[in-house]
Structure formats: structure tokens, C-alpha cells
Amino acid sequence: MPTAEQTIREIQTGLRNLKDPSKLLLTLATQQRSDSKQRIFTDGQSSFGGAIGTYKPSTIKAKKRKGRFTSNKINLRNTEQLVDAYEIEVKSKNRVVLGFAELRDKGSNSKIVDFLEDRFGIIFAPTEKELQRQDIIIDQFTEKLFT
């Protein structure tokens, strides 16, 4: 059994290894971006696992005419604006942001996101499964600090 001094030294070594928390934060943001892009923009799923919604027959018809019909599920890919703007930005070694870049020529993405969530419910928050994946990443990262 390790002594108190050994345990303290182990913790201090682990904390020194955490000099740059942006590595963990960037890993978490990258995984979340990948998971949520698949869920929202490909599978058309909300934060609660159900479909975001379904397109009206008139919308399906218009999408087919434009060659953009893939499913009757709403997947928020009509113009690709949100998909293209969903990005990670490293603000500092202690702050990494995952969200939507504002595109001046296409309108405010934050207003579009607010409108969509008012209409369809929560879409962009992590799901329970996504949060569990984040926990696994944190556990793996923490294990590396102390081994």
C-alpha cells in the first residue's frame, strides 16, 4: 500500500501532466462534434433520440426536384449552412468552444438554431449516450495522467 507521500507525489505528477488542458478539451469537443453531426445532420435525431421531425409532402417533392431528398426525416441539411458552420474553436488552453460560426452573408446561425429548437425541441444538446462517451474519454485521459 502506498504511503501518503507516495500518493501525493503521484497526484502532483498527474497534475503536472495536465499543464495543457486544451488537449482533453479538444478531444472532448472533437468527439462531441462527430457524434452530434452524425445524429443531427445524417440521422435526423433530436437530443432525446427521436426524430427531429418529418418533412411535409410538399417539401419532399421540392427536395426531390432539387436532387436533395434522402429521407422524410428532417436532418437540417437543406442548405448545408449549419453543417458547414458547426465547428470547434480553441479560445485558450482552458477553453475550447463547440458551436456555430456566424456567417455574415447568410444570417445569424444562433437565431436559426433558436428557431429550430423552438419549433422542434432540443436538438443540439448532447444525448445521454454522447455524455457517457465523454465520461469514457475523461476516464481514459485521467488514467494516463496517473500511470
SULHU-V134409 format. One record per residue. N is the residue number from 0. PHI is phi in whole degrees, 0 to 359 (none if undefined). OMEGA is omega in whole degrees, -180 to 180 (NA if undefined). Layout:
BEGIN
{{N PHI OMEGA} {N PHI OMEGA}}
END
This chain:
BEGIN
{{0 none -178} {1 290 177} {2 283 178} {3 299 180} {4 296 179} {5 296 179} {6 297 179} {7 297 178} {8 298 179} {9 297 179} {10 295 179} {11 298 178} {12 297 178} {13 299 -180} {14 292 175} {15 296 178} {16 292 -180} {17 264 180} {18 299 -178} {19 238 -179} {20 295 -179} {21 297 177} {22 298 178} {23 293 -178} {24 298 179} {25 292 177} {26 297 179} {27 297 -179} {28 294 -180} {29 295 179} {30 295 -180} {31 296 179} {32 299 179} {33 298 -179} {34 298 -175} {35 286 176} {36 298 178} {37 297 -176} {38 297 -173} {39 277 -168} {40 272 176} {41 246 -176} {42 275 180} {43 67 -177} {44 254 177} {45 278 178} {46 291 -179} {47 257 174} {48 92 177} {49 271 178} {50 296 175} {51 300 179} {52 169 177} {53 235 -180} {54 286 173} {55 289 178} {56 306 180} {57 294 178} {58 290 178} {59 301 -180} {60 298 -180} {61 294 179} {62 296 178} {63 297 179} {64 300 -179} {65 275 -178} {66 73 -176} {67 245 -178} {68 270 176} {69 237 -177} {70 193 175} {71 278 177} {72 283 175} {73 289 180} {74 233 173} {75 58 -179} {76 246 -175} {77 303 -179} {78 246 -176} {79 70 -177} {80 302 -178} {81 290 179} {82 302 -178} {83 293 -176} {84 269 -178} {85 280 -172} {86 216 180} {87 252 176} {88 229 176} {89 273 -178} {90 273 178} {91 196 -180} {92 291 179} {93 250 -175} {94 214 175} {95 234 -174} {96 244 173} {97 246 -179} {98 182 -175} {99 253 174} {100 290 178} {101 272 -179} {102 255 -175} {103 301 -175} {104 279 -176} {105 239 179} {106 96 -175} {107 278 179} {108 294 180} {109 297 177} {110 291 179} {111 295 179} {112 298 178} {113 300 179} {114 300 -178} {115 298 -180} {116 287 174} {117 295 -177} {118 280 -171} {119 248 -176} {120 96 -174} {121 290 -176} {122 242 -167} {123 264 175} {124 286 179} {125 296 175} {126 279 176} {127 301 180} {128 297 178} {129 295 177} {130 294 177} {131 296 177} {132 297 177} {133 298 179} {134 300 180} {135 296 179} {136 298 179} {137 297 178} {138 300 180} {139 296 180} {140 295 -180} {141 296 178} {142 302 180} {143 296 180} {144 295 -172} {145 251 177} {146 239 NA}}
END
